[in-house]
Amino acid sequence: MSPAPSAAPAAAYIPDTASTRHYIGAWSTLSVLQYFAAEAAVAMGWAGPRPYDLRTGYISDLGAIRCGVYAGRDVCSPLNWLMNASFVVQGLGMLLGAVLLTSGLLCVAARPGARVDRARRKPWLAALWVRLLTGAAGAGTVIVGLVPEDVGSPWHYTGAIMYFLAGAAALLVLGLLWLRKTGMAWLILACSLVSLAALATGGLTHMGVPEPGTLERLMAYPVTVGMAAAGLVVASRVHRHRKARRALALAAR
């Protein structure tokens, strides 16, 4: 008598890595790179008494809506609207990625044909935490853009901390989840660790360092780069799968 069929395969499934949902989610996450272009343009338009210095100037100074002295710094950013719009767009891109990139897709790093075992809870929980933390980071930078530093609200600082901390934590979990699935995991992990180390340094020193702008950018830039790297991995794999699927469909005609 042949053995009874196992119920284990029913607990596994293959995520649709060629879906439009995942494609849009991947490109939304990758879109965070627009921030660097916006920051460069806004810094070039700086109208303060001295040129804007990335080493000493805070990122949020570029989004300040009034010219004058703020927290002991001469601030004047005529293109503040562009910087704040970039913060909002960056956050919306991360929020959209968190919603559209499913936990199953993240579990397999968008590898076509890879199976997800529903019985293994740890990868599922890790992927869920990546999405939640990415969403929190995205919401944080949206707040930063909607509430500039010089409007007198604590929400700006809260939003910035949300972005730094939740973003770095999301990259840490994602990097560990993807360690055996893509070489990009090492870059994602490195981005997380650099950001967390800078965040800890800023907290311990209260940003009382010779180059606070550099320290803040060591918190922020790695999160942006790491998110873009994750988006690139998913976008490239989804694109290849979609291309192969179209080729098969044409060949079958």
Summary of the structure (lengths in Angstrom):
residues: 253
radius of gyration: 21.1
end to end distance: 43.7
largest distance: 88.3
contacts: 855
relative contact order: 0.15
helix: 69%
strand: 4%
